[in-house]
Amino acid sequence: MISKRENKYLEVKAARGSYGASLGRIVDFDKKTEKGKRFFIVDKNILRLYPGIKKKIGREPLFAFTATENNKSLEYAVKNILPWLVSQRVTRSSVVVAIGGGITQDVTGFACSLWLRGVPWLFYPTTLLAQADSCIGSKTSINYKQAKNILGTFYPPIEIVIDRTVLSTLGDLDFRSGVGEIIKVHLLQSQVDVGRLKENIGEVLERKPAQLEEAIRRSLLIKKRLIEKDEFDMGVRNILNYGHCFGHALEAAVKYRIPHGLAVVYGMAVANRISRIMGLLSEAEEVQMQELIARNFSLQNEARNAQLKKILPYMRKDKKNVGGNISVILTRGVGKMEKVVGVKPLAVKRAWRDIVKEL
Ligand SMILES: NC(=O)c1ccc[n+]([C@@H]2O[C@H](COP(=O)([O-])OP(=O)(O)OC[C@H]3O[C@@H](n4cnc5c(N)ncnc54)[C@H](O)[C@@H]3O)[C@@H](O)[C@H]2O)c1
């Protein structure tokens, strides 16, 4: 679908066929889809901030979506999105166009994977997190019965179109949430990557275009390598969950007042401290990793007030657990992550207490 002239950015190999990401503009959907065949699911904030989109969509079918974790649920998809696809008579020759962040992506991808056993969808990611991380990887994740991302499918979009200009309207916390996932993949990769990101983190946080672009491009390339080796998360891809066991639990425990990528930042700090407690990670290495992680600590008050007695039950419900035992991606240093089954709640408790003291 992407021609060479359209600034192809990235190509990802997947079981359903390769899909590409190109750079473009969110209003230029005429270049990719035909009127009469397309159906829009658009984040309400995007419709408000970019009235040109609404104008351009005109009378074409539009579902204005409120992007919240509560709406990223099975109940919402079943009660709202799927009936809309039915009422609009979306078929396998239609294209559903999703414009929004990771939440809009997850809900749209999930519904499209179910309806008629799969209708094509096109994704315009509008947050840093979605542009640097979630847009590739095939996963659609839905919250169910208070467990985060516990339901889902593997169903990539047919294509991704990335418009960097829309990042200018992203709020600071949502921007930092994206930086959280950028830091994570760099820590998964190599000392060289971590060194480069450490040098540039100030500029990235200030949204300086060149440094931000480099961090996004590198993040996608690191993730691409992992997902192409293990699209269905049977082995090596697991390490992308670094910071996620505690992070997901923290998010849920504070009722999603801490955005995903920022909770993952705390999750990485906790994973590192547990790794120290368990003798996997040296103090020097922890400090070295922490120098980068701590640059993106945000919402410290929310984090400090989060109660461990609320966090631990969510950790026990994590989908990566094995045989009822808490499983956490721990680390022996940069680029050396591994899944450890049977992490003791006491170790989590000690680690979180230490991290909170350092905030
Ligand atoms: N499927 C995957 O592989 C995957 C990977 C990582 C994270 N996720 C999921 O992604 C979600 C987080 O995604 P997110 O951070 O993109 O959140 P999001 O989609 O909720 O967007 C965050 C906020 O920013 C607003 N917004 C979106 N684009 C904007 C723009 N350009 N300007 C101003 N405001 C804008 C949204 O309306 C929302 O209020 C989590 O639910 C997480 O679990 C999924």
The ligand as a Tripos MOL2 file, in Angstrom:
@<TRIPOS>MOLECULE
LIG
   44    48     1     0     0
SMALL
NO_CHARGES

@<TRIPOS>ATOM
      1 N1         -1.1440   -2.7470   22.0790 N.am      1 LIG1
      2 C1          0.0830   -2.5380   22.4840 C.2       1 LIG1
      3 O1          1.0310   -3.1420   21.9910 O.2       1 LIG1
      4 C2          0.3540   -1.5290   23.5690 C.ar      1 LIG1
      5 C3          1.6840   -1.2290   23.9100 C.ar      1 LIG1
      6 C4          1.9130   -0.2700   24.8880 C.ar      1 LIG1
      7 C5          0.8410    0.3540   25.5020 C.ar      1 LIG1
      8 N2         -0.4290    0.0170   25.1420 N.ar      1 LIG1
      9 C6         -1.5750    0.6660   25.7780 C.3       1 LIG1
     10 O2         -1.6270    2.0160   25.3290 O.3       1 LIG1
     11 C7         -2.3510    2.7680   26.2970 C.3       1 LIG1
     12 C8         -1.6640    4.0850   26.5180 C.3       1 LIG1
     13 O3         -1.5820    4.7520   25.2880 O.3       1 LIG1
     14 P1         -1.3810    6.3200   25.1690 P.3       1 LIG1
     15 O4         -0.3510    6.8000   26.1070 O.co2     1 LIG1
     16 O5         -1.2270    6.5880   23.7250 O.co2     1 LIG1
     17 O6         -2.7540    6.8200   25.7970 O.3       1 LIG1
     18 P2         -4.1540    7.3710   25.2460 P.3       1 LIG1
     19 O7         -4.5500    6.7500   23.9920 O.co2     1 LIG1
     20 O8         -5.0950    7.3460   26.3700 O.co2     1 LIG1
     21 O9         -3.8110    8.8900   25.0810 O.3       1 LIG1
     22 C9         -3.4900    9.6570   26.2170 C.3       1 LIG1
     23 C10        -4.3010   10.9500   26.2600 C.3       1 LIG1
     24 O10        -3.8290   11.8100   25.2300 O.3       1 LIG1
     25 C11        -4.9370   12.2650   24.4260 C.3       1 LIG1
     26 N3         -4.3700   12.4840   23.1010 N.ar      1 LIG1
     27 C12        -4.1250   11.5740   22.1350 C.ar      1 LIG1
     28 N4         -3.4490   12.1540   21.1310 N.ar      1 LIG1
     29 C13        -3.2910   13.4570   21.4550 C.ar      1 LIG1
     30 C14        -2.6730   14.5700   20.8170 C.ar      1 LIG1
     31 N5         -2.0180   14.4450   19.6660 N.pl3     1 LIG1
     32 N6         -2.7240   15.7730   21.4370 N.ar      1 LIG1
     33 C15        -3.3310   15.9000   22.6420 C.ar      1 LIG1
     34 N7         -3.9170   14.8930   23.3120 N.ar      1 LIG1
     35 C16        -3.8920   13.6780   22.7070 C.ar      1 LIG1
     36 C17        -5.9610   11.1910   24.5690 C.3       1 LIG1
     37 O11        -7.2560   11.6780   24.3000 O.3       1 LIG1
     38 C18        -5.7910   10.7790   26.0180 C.3       1 LIG1
     39 O12        -6.4710   11.6830   26.8490 O.3       1 LIG1
     40 C19        -2.4330    1.9220   27.5520 C.3       1 LIG1
     41 O13        -3.7370    1.4330   27.7140 O.3       1 LIG1
     42 C20        -1.4840    0.7780   27.2750 C.3       1 LIG1
     43 O14        -1.8600   -0.4060   27.9220 O.3       1 LIG1
     44 C21        -0.6860   -0.8890   24.1890 C.ar      1 LIG1
@<TRIPOS>BOND
     1     1     2 1
     2     2     3 2
     3     2     4 1
     4     4     5 ar
     5     4    44 ar
     6     5     6 ar
     7     6     7 ar
     8     7     8 ar
     9     8     9 1
    10     8    44 ar
    11     9    10 1
    12     9    42 1
    13    10    11 1
    14    11    12 1
    15    11    40 1
    16    12    13 1
    17    13    14 1
    18    14    15 2
    19    14    16 1
    20    14    17 1
    21    17    18 1
    22    18    19 2
    23    18    20 1
    24    18    21 1
    25    21    22 1
    26    22    23 1
    27    23    24 1
    28    23    38 1
    29    24    25 1
    30    25    26 1
    31    25    36 1
    32    26    27 ar
    33    26    35 ar
    34    27    28 ar
    35    28    29 ar
    36    29    30 ar
    37    29    35 ar
    38    30    31 1
    39    30    32 ar
    40    32    33 ar
    41    33    34 ar
    42    34    35 ar
    43    36    37 1
    44    36    38 1
    45    38    39 1
    46    40    41 1
    47    40    42 1
    48    42    43 1
@<TRIPOS>SUBSTRUCTURE
     1 LIG1         1 GROUP 0 **** ****
